[in-house]
Amino acid sequence: MIDRPHRLEQLIARIGPADERARRAAQQGFDAKTKPRGSLGRLEQIGCRMAAIGGSVPEHLRPAVVVAAADHGVAAEGVSAYPQEVTAQMLANFAAGGAAINVLARQADARLVVVDVGVAVLFEHELVRSVRIGAGTANLTDGPAMTGEQALRALLAGAELAEQLAADGVNAVALGEMGIANTTAASTLAAALLTADPGEVCGRGTGLDDAGVTHKIEVVRRALSRTSVGSHDPVQVLAAFGGFEIAFLAGVALGCAAARVAIVLDGFISSAAALVAAKLAPHTVEAMIAAHLSPEPGHRLILSTLGLEPLLDLRLRLGEGTGAALALPLLASSIALLNEMATFDRANVTDAGR
Amino acid sequence: MIDRPHRLEQLIARIGPADERARRAAQQGFDAKTKPRGSLGRLEQIGCRMAAIGGSVPEHLRPAVVVAAADHGVAAEGVSAYPQEVTAQMLANFAAGGAAINVLARQADARLVVVDVGVAVLFEHELVRSVRIGAGTANLTDGPAMTGEQALRALLAGAELAEQLAADGVNAVALGEMGIANTTAASTLAAALLTADPGEVCGRGTGLDDAGVTHKIEVVRRALSRTSVGSHDPVQVLAAFGGFEIAFLAGVALGCAAARVAIVLDGFISSAAALVAAKLAPHTVEAMIAAHLSPEPGHRLILSTLGLEPLLDLRLRLGEGTGAALALPLLASSIALLNEMATFDRANVTDAGR
């Protein structure tokens, strides 16, 4: 077990359960509105969940999207359809505003925060926050992807960003990522933490063919067999299989939960980060909202372990936080309905369900 | 067969196929963007469909929500959990801005058009457009819900509204409705047009219990058996089982298709209206986008007959166009991605999928 610094223990200690009183008050709010009880379905659940996370119904959704980018030594095993250079190229694309997540964050009126947590090639830009833990992780099939100290540093840096966003009034943070080969890191991490077979968690990533998936499964199996890491210490598993961006996003999740800010999961990789956070502090799950279902088979497994049901199923397989950004208008709408709809009493509508 | 006036024949004649060249051009647009091919899943389909409907990729989504309200004589059979007076009360609520659809239309930046197509009690308000065909339909178990002339009048009035919206620059119209007992009208209509058993199409509406559903099935069966109306003349079936608001929305769908404006279906009732439009002019389907899946069993049946896959499944059962309004941001995002994302070439990102 890796020694946890005092700051991490303090952070974990601050993460408490959701506010059930606020959730009930929000449900009573929905029940008084001019509509049949429960007829807004999952929008009611989401509005109530936002209230339970924050302690009351917020006036507005104030969302941010955090896109964490990093490189992965395991890319050398040929597990991605894309070459490693694409991570840095996409970082430049985020900075220039041309990627899908730039467009979708604008559409959702969300603040976009791009973080370099360890891309192989240095790319400096005023719009990219630099929290570089290293120039990409080591190859997880040869040894640990990162040191325990690096894992802890990335976790705490993520938590710090979350606390800053919370201090700025942000009440929902969408988790996005970019990193060539990071579905392999996430698959290994998920297999280890869920004690699942690599075949159950590995998928096509951004576009592998059948042979590519078979190879990826073999790589994950090799990584798991080289180490005796169990699932007992999440920080050790995180360090073993890594992803600087995954460690950072796990920290963002912890920081959000501590600050009572909603965590909006994107696809498989951000959910693997959420799983690490949940293993460290189980109440973190109560602050999570699953935005969409990825076609990666490991995603469904993680979400069912966390007890989360995704809002969207649009067959997205891009990452970057795109699925999470697309769900933000649903969150905003659930809050607006609670704040703006008329009640049966005020609108003089007969309430047959009373 | 009911004689069709020249205006209806002209309208139907104007409804042509989708623009496959525009669809292919939009797909090529998506393929050049900085993301793996197809990785935006259904958002790419929707963007391409919007292009195929309008003939090119629009600059922006310019949406409207049409909420058509009317009363139903079949309410006398006790098929709804709510009394008939609620239709007029909700019309007042729409006018005052307090209903769910008011909130969701605002959230989607959509123009809201509320239409009284025949509510039992007259409610006049500057924000309610009056196209009253009658003070509610007749009880469909006793005889035709409306005359053929009324059905045609409602259809043409709906088409006229669609053409006005198109002239104002609207390029997507969400179909919403309000009318106590209208799931019974829609169920009868769907059973007749799909030659389905009433048990396959009837659901809980806004909140019936098991006994209520059984009773509703019996009412629909009685209505179907009193008449020899086949499924050969959609206008005659429409008149027999009606819904002034359903006839009006079928007309809105026809008018949208003729004006090359996207038709965004809401739940079961708006989809029954869409089915009538599709029976009159099959190419209308190519202008439709299914926003959400209703728990009403008849809805899945209609959508599969039309070959449409819903974008959302949020267990909504409210109507008013709420599910359609919630899907509008997805349409807006698909268009924004096509217009605003960088291409591989421009962003200097390596395109492994080329």
Boltz contact constraints between the chains, C-beta under 6 A:
constraints:
  - contact:
      token1: [A, 34]
      token2: [B, 93]
      max_distance: 6.0
  - contact:
      token1: [A, 34]
      token2: [B, 99]
      max_distance: 6.0
  - contact:
      token1: [A, 35]
      token2: [B, 100]
      max_distance: 6.0
  - contact:
      token1: [A, 35]
      token2: [B, 318]
      max_distance: 6.0
  - contact:
      token1: [A, 36]
      token2: [B, 206]
      max_distance: 6.0
  - contact:
      token1: [A, 36]
      token2: [B, 207]
      max_distance: 6.0
  - contact:
      token1: [A, 39]
      token2: [B, 317]
      max_distance: 6.0
  - contact:
      token1: [A, 39]
      token2: [B, 318]
      max_distance: 6.0
  - contact:
      token1: [A, 41]
      token2: [B, 314]
      max_distance: 6.0
  - contact:
      token1: [A, 41]
      token2: [B, 315]
      max_distance: 6.0
  - contact:
      token1: [A, 41]
      token2: [B, 316]
      max_distance: 6.0
  - contact:
      token1: [A, 42]
      token2: [B, 314]
      max_distance: 6.0
  - contact:
      token1: [A, 42]
      token2: [B, 315]
      max_distance: 6.0
  - contact:
      token1: [A, 81]
      token2: [B, 352]
      max_distance: 6.0
  - contact:
      token1: [A, 82]
      token2: [B, 352]
      max_distance: 6.0
  - contact:
      token1: [A, 83]
      token2: [B, 350]
      max_distance: 6.0
  - contact:
      token1: [A, 86]
      token2: [B, 350]
      max_distance: 6.0
  - contact:
      token1: [A, 89]
      token2: [B, 349]
      max_distance: 6.0
  - contact:
      token1: [A, 93]
      token2: [B, 34]
      max_distance: 6.0
  - contact:
      token1: [A, 93]
      token2: [B, 347]
      max_distance: 6.0
  - contact:
      token1: [A, 93]
      token2: [B, 349]
      max_distance: 6.0
  - contact:
      token1: [A, 98]
      token2: [B, 342]
      max_distance: 6.0
  - contact:
      token1: [A, 98]
      token2: [B, 347]
      max_distance: 6.0
  - contact:
      token1: [A, 99]
      token2: [B, 34]
      max_distance: 6.0
  - contact:
      token1: [A, 100]
      token2: [B, 35]
      max_distance: 6.0
  - contact:
      token1: [A, 100]
      token2: [B, 341]
      max_distance: 6.0
  - contact:
      token1: [A, 103]
      token2: [B, 336]
      max_distance: 6.0
  - contact:
      token1: [A, 103]
      token2: [B, 337]
      max_distance: 6.0
  - contact:
      token1: [A, 103]
      token2: [B, 340]
      max_distance: 6.0
  - contact:
      token1: [A, 103]
      token2: [B, 341]
      max_distance: 6.0
  - contact:
      token1: [A, 104]
      token2: [B, 333]
      max_distance: 6.0
  - contact:
      token1: [A, 107]
      token2: [B, 333]
      max_distance: 6.0
  - contact:
      token1: [A, 107]
      token2: [B, 336]
      max_distance: 6.0
  - contact:
      token1: [A, 206]
      token2: [B, 36]
      max_distance: 6.0
  - contact:
      token1: [A, 207]
      token2: [B, 36]
      max_distance: 6.0
  - contact:
      token1: [A, 314]
      token2: [B, 41]
      max_distance: 6.0
  - contact:
      token1: [A, 314]
      token2: [B, 42]
      max_distance: 6.0
  - contact:
      token1: [A, 315]
      token2: [B, 41]
      max_distance: 6.0
  - contact:
      token1: [A, 315]
      token2: [B, 42]
      max_distance: 6.0
  - contact:
      token1: [A, 316]
      token2: [B, 41]
      max_distance: 6.0
  - contact:
      token1: [A, 317]
      token2: [B, 39]
      max_distance: 6.0
  - contact:
      token1: [A, 318]
      token2: [B, 35]
      max_distance: 6.0
  - contact:
      token1: [A, 318]
      token2: [B, 39]
      max_distance: 6.0
  - contact:
      token1: [A, 329]
      token2: [B, 329]
      max_distance: 6.0
  - contact:
      token1: [A, 333]
      token2: [B, 104]
      max_distance: 6.0
  - contact:
      token1: [A, 333]
      token2: [B, 107]
      max_distance: 6.0
  - contact:
      token1: [A, 336]
      token2: [B, 103]
      max_distance: 6.0
  - contact:
      token1: [A, 336]
      token2: [B, 107]
      max_distance: 6.0
  - contact:
      token1: [A, 337]
      token2: [B, 103]
      max_distance: 6.0
  - contact:
      token1: [A, 340]
      token2: [B, 103]
      max_distance: 6.0
  - contact:
      token1: [A, 341]
      token2: [B, 100]
      max_distance: 6.0
  - contact:
      token1: [A, 341]
      token2: [B, 103]
      max_distance: 6.0
  - contact:
      token1: [A, 342]
      token2: [B, 93]
      max_distance: 6.0
  - contact:
      token1: [A, 342]
      token2: [B, 98]
      max_distance: 6.0
  - contact:
      token1: [A, 347]
      token2: [B, 93]
      max_distance: 6.0
  - contact:
      token1: [A, 347]
      token2: [B, 98]
      max_distance: 6.0
  - contact:
      token1: [A, 349]
      token2: [B, 89]
      max_distance: 6.0
  - contact:
      token1: [A, 349]
      token2: [B, 93]
      max_distance: 6.0
  - contact:
      token1: [A, 350]
      token2: [B, 83]
      max_distance: 6.0
  - contact:
      token1: [A, 350]
      token2: [B, 86]
      max_distance: 6.0
  - contact:
      token1: [A, 352]
      token2: [B, 81]
      max_distance: 6.0
  - contact:
      token1: [A, 352]
      token2: [B, 82]
      max_distance: 6.0
